[in-house]
Every structure is written in C-alpha cells, then in structure tokens.
Amino acid sequence: MSKRKVLVLGAGLIGKAIAVDLCRRHLVTSADRDPAALDALARQHPITPLVLDVTDRKALAKAVLPFDLIIGAVPGALGFATLRTVIEAGRNVVDISFFPEDPLVLDEVAREKNVTAVVDCGVAPGLCNIIAGHHHHQSPLTSYECLVGGLPGTPEWPFGYKAVFSPADVIEEYTRPVHMRVNGRNAEREALSEIEEMEWEGVGTLEAFNTDGLRTLLATMSEVPHMVERTLRYPGHAELMKVFRATGLFSPEPIDVDGTMVSPLRLTSKLLFPLWEMEPEDEDLTVMRVTLKNAAGTHTHELLDRFDREGGISSMARTTGYTCTAVAELLLRGGFTRKGLCPPELVGADGSCFQAVMDHLEERGVRCTERTVEMQLGTA
C-alpha cells in the first residue's frame, strides 16, 4: 500500500503514540496548539508539525482538506465539535475523544458527506466494543460486562491513581450518571456506586465501580438484556472521589468566596491535576476483562498491558493508540468502508476486520487473551 497522508489532531500522550505508529507507514502531520509538544515530536520522528487551535472551526476545516484520513485525539470537551467539523469537511476520521455528547446524532451528516467516521476507538470504549460486535454478530449476546482501568504501576498515597489520559475526562467519569441495562430494561445508577473488591492476577487487589462507559452499545445492541461497564482502581480511590463529589469540589457552578466567584471544579482541577500528572519515570498498566454470553457459551477476553520501557510509551497510549491505528489502517487500505457514524462494534462485526485489529495489537505486544466455556446442552 502506498503511503497516505494522515493528520493527527492532538499531540498529547495518546495522540503522540498514534502519530509515531502511523509515521512508520504513512506521511503524518501532527497538529496541536502547543508548539513545544510538536517540536519535541518532530525532532525524534518523521512527522510534520502543524500549530493549530481546533476551536478555530474555519482553520480546522481548511487544515483537514489535504489529508486522506483524520485522527481525533483531543480532550473530551473539544471532541464533539472537532469531530463535527471534520465530518462536515468531508474527511474520513477515526476518533478517540471521550466526549459526553451522543456521537450518533452525527450519522446523518456523515452519510450526506459520504464519510466514514469511527468514534470511541480507544481501549474502552473501543477495543471492548470491537470484541462485543464480533461475538454479537456470530450469535446474539445475552450478557455483556466490561471491567477496565488504566492505573499507575505502583499506587501512591493519597489517591492511588495518576491520570494516564485527560484528567478532566476522569472527573467527568466520576460525575456523569451511569447508563446500563438490567434484566432487559435501561437503568441509571450513580457514578462510583456499587464498589466491589476483586483479585486480579499479576496486579493484586482492585476495586470495581460503576461508570458511564457503554455509550453506543446501548443503542446498537438494544436487544441485549444485560449490559454493564465498571471502572477498576486501587482500593480506596472511589470512596475518596465520592467525598470530593459530595463536598461539591466537582461542581462547575461558581460560588461566592469572600466576594469572588469561584468554580469549585476549576479550583479542584488546578490542585489535582499536578498531583495526578504522570512523571517521566512513572510506569502504568492497563487491565481489562470483557465477559460476554450467548448461545455458544461464555467468552472472556482479558488484557494486562504494561508501560513500554524500551519505547517509553505508556500502556494507556499503547492500548488506546494502537486500537485506533489498527482501525485507521483498515480505512486507509479500504478494509472498512461503511459510511456514516460508525461505533467500533460495527468494525468488530466484520470477521476480517476483527482479526486485523487483534493481529495489529499482537504485533505491537498488546495481547488480549480469549477463552470460551461452551454452553452445555440442557443448561440455561
């Protein structure tokens, strides 16, 4: 396949990993509003830097035109508007931005523009959706559960956590209502609820709690009677975050402090983010278990990935970024051509696409094991 022109929007931890992976096979431009981040990237890799503020819609619409594919890797708060601008410009896109808006509302305009727009294409949502789509296509699912977490290799007091992606998006996870499906009915739970400790081989004790990660699966697999996603952290983190939330520290609404209007969320962010920031010497890991049931049996996919010491790439950047580049390669070579707004479960429903993604990850050392317990005759 000849080299194609790819524009990666965002030069953060994950956007950088995506650009570096793709530049080995394609002509890659990395765009960000931070010239220093772009310069550091361009000095080490054959990547063209482009200073760009994606909130300038006219500039963004013009910038994407020369490229065969756009990768969206901006913070969640900017993700939806950025994606809409790219689609309206008529460019195919693979997006990893975890924005709160419903991406499916962009399906009509994507079809009108004859665009393929794959969204939520990280590890979770993303890889877990691809796995769900694969099994659901083979035999309709009766149950789906995803346990997933990006964690520091060693927990440190008091949070036992460092943000391996946008800290603002982490807080959003801790405040947004959780949507799930229980016994065939859509249900809503509070974020951080139903905390449960469990042992995880190779890691130790972790806690799982409810977060709003199902996203498009609730619409595209509306017939599946049981669906839930839960986040994994080291024990104690969820309860501490519940205290922060109950105190009002995650509220965006300004309050009067001695005559000055202050947003608690902005103050909390200013204090928390430096403490959550990954230091150069920090190592992280990603854990995920996707359990699915259908007429064929129970299928369990497990992933335990660690910081790449040789390449200096975080595990979250590897698992999220390489899932994205796997799907990007499918679009670039014509392996996935469905038009419209495409959640990753639609990619997984194609057997050859599913295998291509898994092979792509395996080649990069991201190993997701699978085991199946077949349904026994006479069992429910």
N, C-alpha and C positions, 0 to 999 in steps of 0.2 A: 504494500500500500504506500502510495506517495505521501510525502509529508503534507499535513493540512495546517491551516492557520487557526490557532486556538487562543482565545482571550480569557484569562482567569481574573475575575473581579474579586479583589481582596488578597492581601499578602500577609495575612496572619499565620498562625501556626499551621492551620489546615490548608489554607489557600497556597501557602508556600510549598507544602508537601505535594499538593496536586500539580502545581506548576513544574516542580522538579521531576516528577514522574513522567509527565507528558512531554517534557522537552527532550527526552531521550529519543522520541519518535516523531515529534511534530515541531512546528515553528510556533513557539509560545510567547505571548506577551502577558505580563503581569501588571494589573492596574490597581493602584491604591492612592489614597490622598497623602500618604506618608512617604516622602522621597527617600528617607533614610532606610526604611524597610525595603524599598525597591532596589536601592543601590547595593545593599548587602546581598540581596538575592542575585542581582545581575553580575556582581563581581565573581561569584562562585559557579554560576551556571549560564549556559547559552540561552538566556531569557531576556527579552526586550522589556525595559521598564516603561511604564506609562503613568504619569501622575494624573489622577482622575478622581473627582468627587462624584460618587454615584448619585448623590442627591440633586445634582445638576442634570435634570432629565434630558435637556436638549443636548448637552455634551455627551451624555451616556448613549443616547440614541444614535448620535453621529459616530461615536467611537466603536460601536459594535459592528458597523456595516461591513468592514473589510474581512471579517472573520467567518470561518466555516462553522465554528461552534463556540458558544459562550459557557463559561463555568461560573455559577454564582456562589461565592464563598464570603458573603458579607454578614455582619451581625444581624440577628433576627429582626431587630427594629427597622432595619433598612431593606429586609429581604423581599417583602411582597411588592413594594413599589418598584424595586430594581427589576424583579422578575417580570412584572407587567410591562415595563419599558422595553426590555429585551424582546419579549414576545411581540409587542406592537411594532417593533422594528423589523420583524420577520426573520429572526435568527433562532436556530435551534439552540437549546440550552439544557444543561444539567445543573441542578441547584441543590445545595446542601443547607441553605439558610433555614433555620428553625423559627420561622415567623408565626405569630399567633393567628393570622388570618387563614381562612379556608382557601387553599390553592385551587380547588375545583371550580371556583367561580370564574377562573380564567380559561376554562376549557373552550368556551365558545369563541373567544377572540383568538386563541391558539389555532383552532380549526380554520377560522376565517383567514388567518395569515399563513396557513399550511405549515405550521411549526410543530416540531416535536419538542415538548417541554417536560423533562423528567424531574420531578421535585422530591424533596425529602430523601435525597440519595446519599445518605451517610451510613452509619452503622445501625443506629436506632433513633429515629426511623431510617430505613434504608435497607440494609442487609437483611434485617429480620422480616421486612415486608417481602423482599425477593424470595426468601425461604417460604413464607406463607403462601405467596402466589404460586410457587412451584407445586407444593403439596395440594393446595386447593384445586388447582387445575387437574391434577391426577385423580383426586377423589375429594368431594366437598368436605370441608372441615366441620367438625362438631365442637372443637375447642381450640383456642389459641392463647398462649401465655408467653410473655417475654419478660425476662429478668435481665437487667443490663445496668452497667455502671462503668464510668471512667474514674479511676482512683489513683492517688499517689502511691508509689511503691511502698512507702513507709508512712503510716499515719502520724501526724504531729498534733499535739495539744494546741488549741482547744477544739479545732474544727474537724480534725481527722480528714481533711479534704483540701485539695487545691484545684482550681478551675483549669481543666485541660481544653476548654473552649470558652466562648464569651461568658464572663461572669454574670453579665446582665441577663443572658438567656437562662442561666442556672436559677437565678432568683425568680424569673418568670415561671419556671417549672414548679417552684415551691409555693406559688400563689394562685396559679390558674386552676379552676375547677377540673376535676378528673372525669373524663367520659369513658365508660366501659359498657360491656354487655353482660348481663347476668340472667341466666335462665330464659334466654330469648328476648329479654327486654333491655332497652337502653337505660343505663343508670348513671347517676352522678355521685361522686364522692369528693371529699376534701383532699387536696394535695397533702402529702406527708402522712396520710392516715393509714391505719391497719399495719403498723410496724411489726415486722416478723424477723427474728434472727434465724440464720441458717449457716451451716458449714459449707465452705467452698474449697474443694481440693486445690492445693497449691497456693491458696491465699489465706485461709483461716475463716474466722467468724465475720460475717457480713450481716447487714440488716436490709430488708426489702420494704418498700413503702409505695403507695400509690402515686403515680404521676400521669400527666395527660399526654401519653405518647402514642396512642393508637391512631389518631389523626385520620387519614384517608381510609384506613381499613374498615372503619365503622360504616362507611358509605359503599365501598367497593365489595365488601363481603358482608352485606347486611343480613344475609341468611344464616350466618354462623351464630349459634346460640350463646356461646361463651367466649368473651374476648377481654383480656386484661394486660396492661403493661405496668411493671413495677421497677423502680429505680433501686440500685444497690449502692450502699455506702458502708463505711466502717461504723460499728455500733456507737450510738450516742449522737450522731450528726443530725438525724431527723428531729429528735426531741429538741435539740438546741435551736434548729431553724424554726420550729413551731413556737418557741419562746420569742424569738425575734419577730415573727409574724404577729403573734398575739400582742406584743408590746406596741405594734404599729410601725416598726422600723422598716417594713417593706411597703408601706403605703406611699403612693406617689403624691397624695394630696398635701399641699403646703399647710403648715401650722404656724401659728404666731409664736416666735421665740424672742421675748423682750423687744417686741416691735418690729422684728424682721421675719418675713415669711420664708420658711424653710421647708423643703420637701424631705421628709424622713428617708425616702428611698435614695435620693441623691446623696444625702449625708452618709447613709449606711454603705452605699456603693463606694464612696470615696475612702471610707475606713476599711471596708472588707477587701476590696479588690487588690490592694498591695499585699495583703496577707495571703490571699488566695493565688497570687501570681506564681507561675512556675518559674523557678530559678534555673539557670543553665545546667547546674549539677543535679537537678531533680529528675527522677525517673518515675514513670507512671505505668499503669496497666489497665487493660480493658477486659471486663468479664461479661459474658452474655450466655444465657440459656434460653432457647426458644423451644417450647413444648407444644406439639400440635397433635390433635387426634382426628382420625377419620375412619372410614370403613376398613382401611388397610391395617390400622393399628395406631400405636403411639410413636411419633417421630420426635427425637430430641437432637437438636443441634447445639453444640457447646463451643465457645470460643474463650480462650485465655491468651491474651497477647500482651507482650511487654515492650517497654522502651527499646528502641534500636540503638544500642551503644555505638556501633560502628558508624552508622549514618547520622547519629544524633537526632533522630526523629521520634517524636512522642508516639506512644501507642495509639492515642486517640486520633492523631494525624494520620497514622498508618491505616487504621481500621476504617475511619471515615473517608479519608482522602482516596485510598485505593479502591474502595467500593465505588466512589464517584468516577475515578479514572477508568475503571472496568466498564461502566456504562457509557462513559464518554467514547471509549474505543468502539463500542458496539454502534453508536450513532455515526461515528466517523467512517466506519467501513460498511455501513448500510446493513448491519445485522439487526437493528431495531428501527423500524420505520413508521410505526403507528403515529398518526398525527393527533394533536390536541394535548391537553394536560394529562400527563401520564404518571401516576403514582408508581413507585418501584415494584409493587406487587404485579403490575401488568408486564413488567420486564421478566419477572420470575416465572410467569405463566407460560412463557415460551421456553421449552426444554433446552434448546441450544443456547439461548441467552443465559439461562440459569447456570448451565455448565461453564459457559465462557466467563461469567463473573467469578465462580468458585475457582476456576483454573487461574485466573488473573490474580486473585488473592493468594492462592497457594504459591505461585511463582515469586511472590514478594514476602513469603514467610508468614502470612496471616492464615492460620489454619483453623478451620471450623469443622469439627468432627460431627459425624451423624451416626445415630444408632436408631434402629427401628425394632419395636416389640410388636410382632404381628398379632392382629386380632384373632383370638381363638374362637372357633365355632361354638355357638351357644352362649357367648358372653355378650354383655351389653356394651 
